[in-house]
Each structure stands twice: as structure tokens, then as C-alpha cells.
């Protein structure tokens, strides 16, 4: 039997078909819309820009919270300029937290007076947080409140980074040795604070000696 010659398969040009397929994929991608493309970008690990927080909006929200609890304090805060004076206003711990958050973003007042109220550790810690971001405040009066060592040590920690506060009033509270020792350590590096009042607290001899550097 004679051997059969192998059949030759004619060459096929797939370029036109490939181009049509790519064009079809492109049309489908465009039809998917920006939302799907954004999702694909996230899936591929691409960074998505996040909008910057609006500090003005945050202040407005906090003022609304304060107004809901204490309309009198909110009205006084709106009218205040260089100084925020709220002594003997029967301010509780929860309200104090809101005011502390407002103080963190305040860019005009150099004094915040909150003496003779009922601020506790939550408000005290919130005020410590405010001292880490506020670059205007020079005087903070927290005399005769209900601040304990949680608030006191937080305030001491804030003094290690704050570069503007010059006068801090903490007399007639419930601060103990932990606060005294923490303040003593903070004052080793803080060169801005000029006056610190701690009368009528529960500081022991060790805390007082450390604070005075003796």
C-alpha cells in the first residue's frame, strides 16, 4: 500500500478575532462603570484615597451634643473667644468629656477654666488628650473636681509632649502618689509649665519629694 502524505492544515490568522475579543472586553469594562473598576482596584491592592476629616464639621457635631445636654454651656462656648470660663457650672463627667473634645480642636482660647465642677477621670483623661493636640492653651484650671490618679497620670503624660501650657491648677481633687510621681517625671523634661498647683490632694511624702526634685 502506498504511504499517505500528511495533510497540511492551512494557517489561520487569529489577529482579527483577538482584536475583536479585546475590543469586546474593553466595552464590557467600560459598561461596568466606575464602581466596579474601583472595586477591582481595591482587590488588586491599589490605595484608595480617603477624604480628610473636616475639623469644622467635628466641632459642629460636638457643639450639637453639648447643646442637647447643656444649652447654656453651648451658647457660652460659641460666644467665647480668648478664654473659656466655666467655673462652678455644675458640669458632670460626661459633659466634661464633650467639652474636652471641643477644647482639643479650639484654636483661639488661651485659658480653659473648669474649676469647682464634678469632673471625674473620664473628663480628666479627655482633657489630657486635648493637651496633646491643642497648641493654644496656656492655662487649665481643674481645681475642686473629682479627679483621681487615672486622670492625674494621663495629664502628667500629656505634659511630656505639650509645649504651650504654662499654668495648671489641680488643687482639691483626689490625686495620689501615682499622680505625684508621674508629674515629677514629666517635669524633668517639660520646660514650659511655670505654675503647678496641687494643694489639698492625697500626695504622699515620696511623691512630694519627687515633684520638688529634692
C-alpha positions as CSV (number, residue, x, y, z in Angstrom):
1,X,0.0,0.0,0.0
2,X,1.3,3.4,-0.9
3,X,2.1,5.7,2.0
4,X,-0.3,8.6,2.5
5,X,1.2,12.1,2.6
6,X,0.4,14.1,5.8
7,X,-2.3,16.6,5.4
8,X,-1.3,20.2,5.6
9,X,-3.5,22.4,7.9
10,X,-3.9,25.8,6.4
11,X,-2.6,28.6,8.7
12,X,-5.4,30.7,10.3
13,X,-4.9,34.4,11.2
14,X,-6.4,34.9,14.6
15,X,-5.3,38.5,14.9
16,X,-8.6,39.9,13.7
17,X,-10.6,37.7,16.1
18,X,-8.3,38.6,19.0
19,X,-8.7,42.2,18.3
20,X,-12.4,41.8,18.3
21,X,-12.3,40.0,21.6
22,X,-10.1,42.6,23.2
23,X,-12.4,45.3,21.9
24,X,-15.4,43.4,23.4
25,X,-13.6,43.1,26.8
26,X,-12.9,46.9,26.8
27,X,-16.6,47.7,26.0
28,X,-17.7,45.4,28.9
29,X,-15.2,47.1,31.2
30,X,-16.5,50.5,30.3
31,X,-20.0,49.3,30.8
32,X,-19.2,48.0,34.2
33,X,-18.9,51.6,35.4
34,X,-16.5,53.4,37.8
35,X,-17.9,51.5,40.9
36,X,-16.7,48.1,39.5
37,X,-13.4,49.5,38.4
38,X,-12.8,50.9,41.9
39,X,-13.7,47.5,43.4
40,X,-11.2,45.8,41.1
41,X,-8.5,48.4,42.1
42,X,-9.1,47.6,45.8
43,X,-8.9,43.9,45.1
44,X,-5.6,44.4,43.3
45,X,-4.2,46.2,46.4
46,X,-4.4,49.7,45.0
47,X,-4.5,52.5,47.5
48,X,-7.8,54.4,47.7
49,X,-7.7,58.0,48.7
50,X,-9.8,58.7,51.8
51,X,-11.3,62.1,52.4
52,X,-9.6,64.2,55.0
53,X,-11.6,64.7,58.2
54,X,-13.4,68.0,58.4
55,X,-12.4,69.6,61.8
56,X,-15.1,72.2,61.4
57,X,-17.7,69.6,61.0
58,X,-16.4,67.7,64.1
59,X,-16.7,70.9,66.2
60,X,-20.2,71.4,64.9
61,X,-21.2,67.8,65.9
62,X,-19.7,68.2,69.3
63,X,-21.4,71.6,69.8
64,X,-24.7,69.9,68.9
65,X,-24.0,67.2,71.5
66,X,-23.2,69.8,74.1
67,X,-26.3,71.8,73.2
68,X,-28.5,68.8,73.7
69,X,-27.2,68.2,77.2
70,X,-26.5,71.8,78.3
71,X,-27.8,74.6,76.1
72,X,-26.3,77.2,78.4
73,X,-22.8,75.8,78.1
74,X,-23.1,75.5,74.3
75,X,-24.2,79.1,74.0
76,X,-21.4,80.4,76.2
77,X,-18.8,78.3,74.2
78,X,-20.0,79.8,70.9
79,X,-19.6,83.3,72.3
80,X,-16.2,82.7,73.9
81,X,-13.0,83.9,72.2
82,X,-9.7,84.2,74.1
83,X,-11.0,82.4,77.3
84,X,-13.4,79.6,78.1
85,X,-14.7,80.3,81.6
86,X,-17.0,77.6,83.1
87,X,-16.2,77.7,86.8
88,X,-19.0,76.4,89.2
89,X,-21.4,75.4,86.4
90,X,-22.4,72.0,87.8
91,X,-20.6,70.2,84.9
92,X,-20.6,66.4,85.2
93,X,-18.1,63.9,83.9
94,X,-19.9,63.1,80.7
95,X,-20.4,66.7,79.8
96,X,-16.8,67.4,80.6
97,X,-15.7,64.8,78.0
98,X,-17.6,66.6,75.3
99,X,-16.0,69.9,76.3
100,X,-12.6,68.4,76.4
101,X,-13.0,67.2,72.8
102,X,-14.1,70.7,71.8
103,X,-11.0,72.1,73.5
104,X,-8.8,69.7,71.5
105,X,-9.8,71.5,68.3
106,X,-10.1,75.0,69.7
107,X,-7.6,77.4,68.1
108,X,-8.4,80.7,69.8
109,X,-8.8,80.3,73.6
110,X,-5.7,80.5,75.8
111,X,-7.5,79.7,79.0
112,X,-9.9,76.9,80.0
113,X,-11.5,77.3,83.4
114,X,-13.4,74.2,84.7
115,X,-12.8,74.6,88.4
116,X,-15.5,73.7,91.1
117,X,-17.4,71.2,89.0
118,X,-17.9,67.4,89.1
119,X,-15.4,66.3,86.5
120,X,-14.1,62.8,87.0
121,X,-11.4,60.6,85.5
122,X,-13.1,60.3,82.1
123,X,-13.2,64.1,81.6
124,X,-9.7,64.3,83.0
125,X,-8.3,61.8,80.6
126,X,-10.1,63.5,77.7
127,X,-8.6,66.8,78.7
128,X,-5.2,65.2,78.8
129,X,-5.8,64.1,75.2
130,X,-6.7,67.7,74.3
131,X,-3.4,68.9,75.7
132,X,-1.6,66.6,73.2
133,X,-3.2,68.4,70.2
134,X,-4.1,71.9,71.4
135,X,-1.3,74.3,70.7
136,X,-3.0,77.5,72.0
137,X,-4.0,76.8,75.6
138,X,-1.8,78.3,78.3
139,X,-3.9,78.0,81.4
140,X,-6.0,75.0,82.5
141,X,-7.9,75.2,85.8
142,X,-9.3,72.0,87.2
143,X,-9.4,72.9,90.9
144,X,-12.0,71.2,93.1
145,X,-13.3,68.4,90.9
146,X,-13.2,64.7,91.4
147,X,-10.1,63.8,89.5
148,X,-8.3,60.6,90.6
149,X,-5.0,59.0,89.6
150,X,-6.3,57.9,86.2
151,X,-6.8,61.5,85.2
152,X,-3.7,62.7,87.0
153,X,-1.3,60.3,85.4
154,X,-2.9,61.0,82.0
155,X,-2.4,64.7,82.5
156,X,1.2,64.1,83.5
157,X,1.8,62.1,80.3
158,X,0.4,65.0,78.3
159,X,2.9,67.3,79.8
160,X,5.8,65.3,78.3
161,X,4.7,66.5,74.8
162,X,2.7,69.7,75.4
163,X,4.8,72.8,74.7
164,X,2.3,75.7,75.4
165,X,0.6,75.1,78.8
166,X,2.1,77.4,81.4
167,X,-0.3,77.2,84.4
168,X,-2.1,74.0,85.6
169,X,-4.4,74.0,88.6
170,X,-5.2,70.6,90.2
171,X,-5.8,71.5,93.8
172,X,-8.7,70.0,95.9
173,X,-9.0,66.7,93.9
174,X,-8.3,63.1,94.7
175,X,-4.8,62.8,93.3
176,X,-2.5,60.3,95.0
177,X,1.1,59.1,94.8
178,X,0.8,57.8,91.3
179,X,0.0,61.2,90.0
180,X,2.7,62.9,92.1
181,X,5.4,60.5,90.8
182,X,4.2,60.8,87.2
183,X,4.1,64.6,87.4
184,X,7.6,64.6,88.9
185,X,8.9,62.6,85.9
186,X,7.1,64.8,83.4
187,X,8.6,67.9,84.9
188,X,12.1,66.6,84.2
189,X,11.6,67.2,80.5
190,X,8.8,69.8,80.4
191,X,10.3,73.3,80.3
192,X,7.1,75.2,79.5
193,X,5.0,74.8,82.6
194,X,5.6,77.6,85.1
195,X,3.0,77.1,87.8
196,X,1.5,73.8,89.1
197,X,-1.0,73.8,92.0
198,X,-1.6,70.6,93.9
199,X,-2.9,71.7,97.3
200,X,-5.3,69.5,99.2
201,X,-4.8,66.2,97.4
202,X,-3.6,62.9,98.7
203,X,0.1,63.1,97.7
204,X,2.5,61.2,100.0
205,X,6.0,62.3,101.0
206,X,7.7,60.3,98.2
207,X,5.5,62.0,95.6
208,X,6.1,65.5,97.0
209,X,9.9,65.0,97.2
210,X,10.0,63.7,93.6
211,X,7.9,66.6,92.4
212,X,10.1,69.2,94.0
213,X,13.2,67.5,92.9
214,X,14.6,67.1,96.5
